[in-house]
């Protein structure tokens, strides 16, 4: 179960906060962002990082919902950080925050795997909207970026996501659903095999069938499907790399 600090209450019901990691080489920028975000009842800053190595380490440790990433980091480029985050923290979405407002920079960030792009000249309300959109699995690009083609592509992307989530889970057998949920929790094939008392080969077969039926052909897409489709309930905690649950 999440800690009490990660829970907020609104209009008579319990709501889990969006957990955010701030990555920017400027201390004052991070401080300003923290003040802005923590004033929102549905957001929680779980960490800060001034550079790429610290950002990756903190992302692995905290498993945030959203990484707010400055693209122009010293050392390892922000684009490389996005690619590494996709592999190391597949449940985490990346929102790029940048001084650059040209379409080429936006396309590069999205191609690397970011879910959103907001310029540092954006209004605070736009940034908050972007964070909430990304946390719900929807792409977002700063509306001030003048590239109709890019926005058209985002519309197509959103439609494809909706179509994927519309594929009925009833296509899956009970065992396939069980394997899918455990994949969504972050367990490896070997860990799942031990938990349900089958061979690793059997888990691989179940996974192949799931991918074929849902038309989701890599682990990241399968994990995101599980979370976006509501298969994971709040008490089903993601797991660490050693197999223990996050609480």
ZIGIGI-V739891 format. One record per pair of residues at least 12 apart in sequence whose C-alpha atoms are under 6 Angstrom apart, sorted by sequence separation. I is the first residue (numbers start at 1). J is the second residue. D is the distance in Angstrom with one decimal. If there is no record, write none. Layout:
((I;J;D) (I;J;D))
This chain:
((94;114;4.8) (95;115;5.8) (99;119;5.5) (94;115;5.6) (95;116;4.6) (96;117;4.7) (97;118;5.0) (98;119;4.8) (99;120;5.2) (95;117;5.8) (97;119;5.5) (98;120;5.5) (116;139;5.4) (21;45;5.9) (115;139;5.1) (116;140;4.5) (117;141;4.9) (118;142;4.8) (17;42;4.6) (18;43;4.7) (19;44;5.0) (20;45;4.7) (21;46;5.7) (23;48;5.8) (25;50;4.2) (116;141;5.5) (17;43;5.0) (18;44;6.0) (19;45;5.9) (20;46;5.7) (21;47;4.9) (22;48;4.7) (23;49;4.7) (24;50;5.2) (25;51;6.0) (66;92;5.6) (70;96;5.9) (21;48;5.8) (23;50;5.8) (65;92;4.9) (66;93;4.9) (67;94;4.8) (68;95;5.0) (69;96;4.8) (70;97;4.9) (71;98;5.8) (64;92;5.9) (66;94;5.6) (68;96;6.0) (69;97;5.7) (70;98;5.7) (83;112;5.8) (176;206;5.7) (79;112;6.0) (184;223;4.4) (184;226;5.5) (20;64;5.4) (101;145;5.9) (19;64;5.1) (23;68;6.0) (19;65;5.1) (20;66;4.9) (21;67;4.8) (22;68;5.1) (23;69;4.9) (24;70;5.2) (20;67;5.7) (186;238;5.9) (185;238;4.4) (186;239;5.6) (90;220;5.5) (1;235;5.3) (2;247;5.1) (1;247;5.1))
